[in-house]
Amino acid sequence: MLGNLSDLDLRLIRVFLAVVDAGGVTPAQVTLNVGQSTISTQLSSLETRLGYRLCDRGRSGFALTAKGERFAELARSLIEAVSDFSAQARNMDKQLVGTLNIGLIGHTPISQNARISQAIARFKKRNEAVRFLISVRPPGDLEEHLLSGDIEIAVGYFWHRVPTLSYTSLFIERQVAYCGKGHPLYEHAGNLSAEEVAHHDWAWRSYPLPEAQQNVPDINITAEADNMEAVAVLILSGYHLGYLPEHFAAPYVQQGLLRALNPGRFHYDVPFHMVTRHKRHHTDIMTAFLEDLQVVHLGETG
């Protein structure tokens, strides 16, 4: 079994992961720039060091054993940790060193995502060596990952408030009710009354929408979805009415696939927030990035 890891062990582990990623010894030859026999020998050496077989390889093809699959997961974590350690040690002279995890929701207005990009650009001018990890998650997941520490900053729509998190208002997104081409209301859409839309089927979000002004009876909600893409699919079917962000619906409107029922009547505004844990949990990296985000996103210069 492996005791203390050596440089040789790390090289063998990297060879193993290259084979796993390539899907076999033969295709891994191009990645590793060595022959098949050399790779096979290196895999055998690693298995001898470990004391168990990692994979089946031969004429029947390449396949990981159960222990090989688990070892691959552990190996990736190890290589990532080594890389992170090397980067931080190499840049220890920098003022800000580490990782920043940011969570976003999908299909945020381009202008707003551009401001986040501008904040990153400002941050990169600092004396730093920070690795950015950005993930896109459903709205309901962002708070959960903030609380667990998986992400440190989130930007999105939050329909309730968690006492242990801090919420900063960023911008407002307008949601408008639409019908799809083929819907009975399509030809008359634009200035429809509440009475004209009252008895039609609606697609609704599966999470609370306290800002929604339109009070649609539950009996008229015949479809639910947890994201705007799915709501759009239902509206485009021509059988459901539903709300979508104006910026998201704009391309469909231009193509003649969607029409707003009555933008002046059937709309509501959704506030977007930047959310973090309370300041006592802020790292120097977070504090610096939040300052840059405030400058470009909120227009604060102080």
C-alpha positions as CSV (number, residue, x, y, z in Angstrom):
1,M,0.0,0.0,0.0
2,L,1.0,3.6,-0.6
3,G,2.6,5.1,2.5
4,N,4.2,8.5,2.1
5,L,3.6,9.9,-1.4
6,S,6.6,10.4,-3.6
7,D,7.1,12.3,-6.8
8,L,7.0,9.0,-8.6
9,D,3.6,8.2,-7.1
10,L,2.2,11.5,-8.2
11,R,3.5,10.9,-11.8
12,L,1.9,7.4,-11.8
13,I,-1.4,8.9,-10.5
14,R,-1.4,11.5,-13.3
15,V,-0.8,8.7,-15.9
16,F,-3.7,6.8,-14.4
17,L,-6.1,9.8,-14.6
18,A,-4.9,10.5,-18.2
19,V,-5.9,7.0,-19.2
20,V,-9.2,7.3,-17.4
21,D,-10.0,10.6,-19.2
22,A,-8.9,9.2,-22.6
23,G,-11.0,6.1,-22.1
24,G,-8.2,3.6,-22.4
25,V,-4.5,2.9,-22.8
26,T,-4.3,3.2,-26.6
27,P,-6.0,6.6,-26.9
28,A,-4.0,7.9,-23.9
29,Q,-0.7,7.5,-25.9
30,V,-1.4,10.8,-27.7
31,T,-2.0,12.7,-24.5
32,L,1.0,11.2,-22.7
33,N,3.3,11.1,-25.7
34,V,4.6,7.6,-24.7
35,G,4.0,4.1,-26.0
36,Q,1.3,1.7,-25.0
37,S,3.7,-0.7,-23.3
38,T,5.2,2.1,-21.1
39,I,1.7,3.2,-20.0
40,S,0.8,-0.4,-19.2
41,T,4.0,-0.7,-17.1
42,Q,3.2,2.5,-15.2
43,L,-0.3,1.4,-14.5
44,S,0.9,-2.0,-13.2
45,S,3.5,-0.2,-11.0
46,L,0.8,1.9,-9.5
47,E,-1.4,-1.1,-8.8
48,T,1.5,-2.9,-7.2
49,R,2.1,0.1,-5.0
50,L,-1.6,0.2,-4.0
51,G,-2.1,-3.5,-3.6
52,Y,-5.2,-3.8,-5.7
53,R,-6.3,-3.7,-9.4
54,L,-7.5,-0.3,-10.7
55,C,-8.8,-1.3,-14.2
56,D,-9.3,-4.1,-16.6
57,R,-7.4,-3.5,-19.9
58,G,-6.9,-5.8,-22.9
59,R,-8.6,-7.0,-26.0
60,S,-12.1,-6.7,-24.4
61,G,-11.5,-3.0,-23.8
62,F,-10.8,-0.7,-20.8
63,A,-13.0,-0.6,-17.7
64,L,-12.4,0.7,-14.2
65,T,-12.9,-1.7,-11.3
66,A,-15.1,-0.6,-8.3
67,K,-11.9,0.4,-6.4
68,G,-10.5,2.0,-9.5
69,E,-13.6,4.3,-9.8
70,R,-13.2,5.3,-6.1
71,F,-9.5,5.8,-6.5
72,A,-10.0,8.0,-9.5
73,E,-12.2,10.3,-7.4
74,L,-9.7,10.5,-4.6
75,A,-6.8,11.0,-7.1
76,R,-8.6,14.0,-8.8
77,S,-9.0,15.6,-5.3
78,L,-5.4,15.0,-4.6
79,I,-4.1,16.5,-7.9
80,E,-6.4,19.5,-7.4
81,A,-5.1,20.0,-3.9
82,V,-1.5,19.7,-5.0
83,S,-2.1,22.2,-7.8
84,D,-3.8,24.6,-5.5
85,F,-1.0,24.3,-3.0
86,S,1.6,24.9,-5.7
87,A,-0.2,28.0,-6.9
88,Q,-0.5,29.5,-3.5
89,A,3.0,28.7,-2.5
90,R,4.3,30.2,-5.7
91,N,2.3,33.4,-5.2
92,M,2.8,33.8,-1.5
93,D,4.3,37.2,-2.1
94,K,0.9,38.4,-3.4
95,Q,-1.4,40.3,-1.1
96,L,-4.5,38.1,-2.0
97,V,-4.0,34.4,-2.5
98,G,-6.6,31.7,-2.6
99,T,-10.0,30.8,-4.3
100,L,-13.2,32.7,-4.7
101,N,-16.4,30.7,-5.4
102,I,-19.3,32.7,-7.0
103,G,-22.8,31.3,-7.8
104,L,-25.1,32.8,-10.4
105,I,-28.5,31.9,-11.8
106,G,-28.9,31.2,-15.5
107,H,-30.0,33.7,-18.1
108,T,-29.2,36.9,-16.1
109,P,-29.5,40.0,-18.3
110,I,-26.3,40.4,-20.4
111,S,-25.8,43.9,-19.1
112,Q,-25.8,42.6,-15.5
113,N,-23.4,39.8,-16.2
114,A,-21.1,42.3,-17.9
115,R,-20.9,44.2,-14.7
116,I,-19.7,41.1,-12.9
117,S,-17.1,40.7,-15.6
118,Q,-16.0,44.3,-15.1
119,A,-15.7,43.6,-11.3
120,I,-13.4,40.6,-12.1
121,A,-11.4,42.8,-14.4
122,R,-10.9,45.4,-11.6
123,F,-10.1,42.7,-9.1
124,K,-7.4,41.2,-11.5
125,K,-5.5,44.5,-11.4
126,R,-4.9,44.0,-7.6
127,N,-1.8,42.4,-6.2
128,E,-3.5,39.0,-6.3
129,A,-3.2,35.3,-7.2
130,V,-6.8,34.2,-6.9
131,R,-8.5,31.3,-8.7
132,F,-12.1,32.1,-9.6
133,L,-14.7,29.2,-9.5
134,I,-18.0,30.3,-11.0
135,S,-21.1,28.0,-11.2
136,V,-24.6,28.5,-12.5
137,R,-27.3,27.0,-10.2
138,P,-31.1,27.1,-9.8
139,P,-32.3,29.9,-7.5
140,G,-33.2,27.6,-4.7
141,D,-29.8,26.0,-4.6
142,L,-27.8,29.2,-4.2
143,E,-28.7,29.9,-0.5
144,E,-28.1,26.2,0.4
145,H,-24.6,26.4,-1.1
146,L,-23.9,29.7,0.6
147,L,-24.8,28.2,4.0
148,S,-22.7,25.2,3.4
149,G,-19.7,27.3,2.3
150,D,-19.6,25.8,-1.2
151,I,-20.0,29.3,-2.6
152,E,-19.1,32.6,-1.0
153,I,-21.0,35.1,-3.2
154,A,-24.3,34.6,-5.0
155,V,-26.2,36.8,-7.4
156,G,-29.8,35.9,-8.1
157,Y,-33.5,36.1,-7.1
158,F,-34.3,35.1,-3.5
159,W,-38.0,34.9,-2.5
160,H,-37.3,34.6,1.3
161,R,-34.6,35.8,3.7
162,V,-32.3,33.6,5.7
163,P,-31.2,35.4,9.0
164,T,-27.6,34.2,8.7
165,L,-27.1,35.7,5.2
166,S,-26.7,39.3,4.1
167,Y,-28.7,40.6,1.1
168,T,-27.7,43.6,-1.0
169,S,-30.1,44.8,-3.8
170,L,-28.5,45.0,-7.2
171,F,-31.1,45.5,-9.9
172,I,-34.7,44.9,-11.0
173,E,-35.8,42.4,-13.7
174,R,-39.2,42.9,-15.3
175,Q,-41.4,39.8,-15.9
176,V,-44.1,40.1,-18.5
177,A,-47.0,37.6,-19.4
178,Y,-46.8,36.1,-22.9
179,C,-48.7,33.7,-25.1
180,G,-47.2,31.6,-27.9
181,K,-48.0,31.5,-31.6
182,G,-51.0,29.3,-32.1
183,H,-52.7,30.3,-28.8
184,P,-56.3,31.6,-29.2
185,L,-55.2,35.0,-27.7
186,Y,-52.1,35.4,-30.0
187,E,-53.8,37.5,-32.7
188,H,-55.3,39.9,-30.2
189,A,-52.3,40.1,-27.8
190,G,-51.0,43.5,-26.8
191,N,-53.8,45.1,-25.0
192,L,-55.8,42.3,-23.5
193,S,-58.0,42.7,-20.4
194,A,-58.0,40.6,-17.3
195,E,-61.4,39.2,-18.3
196,E,-60.0,38.1,-21.7
197,V,-57.2,36.0,-20.2
198,A,-59.1,34.8,-17.1
199,H,-60.2,31.4,-18.3
200,H,-57.0,30.2,-20.1
201,D,-54.4,27.8,-18.8
202,W,-51.3,29.2,-17.2
203,A,-47.8,27.9,-16.7
204,W,-46.4,28.9,-13.3
205,R,-43.1,28.7,-11.4
206,S,-42.9,25.9,-8.9
207,Y,-41.4,28.2,-6.3
208,P,-43.1,31.2,-4.6
209,L,-43.4,34.5,-6.5
210,P,-44.4,37.1,-3.9
211,E,-43.8,40.0,-6.4
212,A,-46.3,38.6,-9.0
213,Q,-49.1,41.1,-9.4
214,Q,-51.3,38.8,-11.5
215,N,-53.5,36.7,-9.2
216,V,-54.1,33.6,-11.3
217,P,-56.6,31.2,-9.7
218,D,-55.0,27.8,-8.9
219,I,-57.6,26.1,-11.1
220,N,-56.0,27.9,-14.1
221,I,-52.5,26.8,-13.3
222,T,-52.2,23.5,-15.2
223,A,-48.4,23.4,-15.6
224,E,-45.4,24.2,-13.3
225,A,-41.7,24.5,-13.9
226,D,-38.7,25.4,-11.8
227,N,-36.9,27.5,-14.4
228,M,-37.7,30.0,-17.2
229,E,-36.5,27.8,-20.0
230,A,-39.1,25.2,-19.0
231,V,-41.8,27.9,-18.7
232,A,-40.9,29.1,-22.2
233,V,-41.4,25.6,-23.6
234,L,-44.9,25.5,-22.1
235,I,-45.8,29.0,-23.5
236,L,-44.4,28.2,-26.9
237,S,-46.6,25.1,-27.1
238,G,-49.5,27.5,-27.7
239,Y,-51.6,26.1,-24.8
240,H,-50.3,28.0,-21.8
241,L,-49.9,31.6,-20.8
242,G,-47.0,32.5,-18.6
243,Y,-44.5,35.1,-17.3
244,L,-40.9,35.4,-18.7
245,P,-38.2,38.1,-18.2
246,E,-38.4,40.7,-21.0
247,H,-34.8,40.2,-22.0
248,F,-35.2,36.4,-22.2
249,A,-38.4,36.6,-24.2
250,A,-37.1,39.3,-26.6
251,P,-35.6,36.9,-29.3
252,Y,-38.8,34.9,-29.4
253,V,-40.9,38.0,-29.8
254,Q,-38.7,39.2,-32.6
255,Q,-39.2,35.8,-34.4
256,G,-43.0,36.1,-34.0
257,L,-43.1,33.1,-31.6
258,L,-44.3,35.0,-28.5
259,R,-46.5,38.1,-27.9
260,A,-47.0,40.0,-24.7
261,L,-50.6,39.9,-23.5
262,N,-50.6,43.4,-22.2
263,P,-47.2,44.7,-20.9
264,G,-48.8,47.6,-19.0
265,R,-51.1,45.3,-17.1
266,F,-49.6,41.9,-16.9
267,H,-46.1,42.3,-15.4
268,Y,-44.2,42.3,-12.2
269,D,-40.7,43.3,-11.1
270,V,-38.3,40.9,-9.5
271,P,-35.4,42.2,-7.3
272,F,-32.0,40.6,-7.7
273,H,-29.6,40.6,-4.8
274,M,-26.0,39.8,-4.1
275,V,-25.9,37.5,-1.1
276,T,-23.1,36.5,1.3
277,R,-22.7,35.2,4.8
278,H,-22.3,37.9,7.4
279,K,-19.2,39.9,7.4
280,R,-17.5,37.9,10.1
281,H,-17.2,35.1,7.5
282,H,-15.7,37.4,4.9
283,T,-12.1,36.7,3.7
284,D,-9.8,39.4,2.5
285,I,-10.5,38.1,-1.0
286,M,-14.2,38.4,-0.6
287,T,-13.9,41.9,0.9
288,A,-11.8,43.1,-2.0
289,F,-14.0,41.6,-4.7
290,L,-17.2,43.0,-3.1
291,E,-15.6,46.4,-3.1
292,D,-14.9,46.1,-6.9
293,L,-18.4,44.7,-7.5
294,Q,-20.0,47.7,-5.7
295,V,-18.0,50.1,-7.8
296,V,-19.2,48.7,-11.1
297,H,-22.6,47.3,-10.1
298,L,-23.9,49.9,-7.7
299,G,-22.0,52.9,-8.8
300,E,-20.3,53.4,-5.4
301,T,-16.9,54.9,-5.4
302,G,-16.4,55.5,-1.7
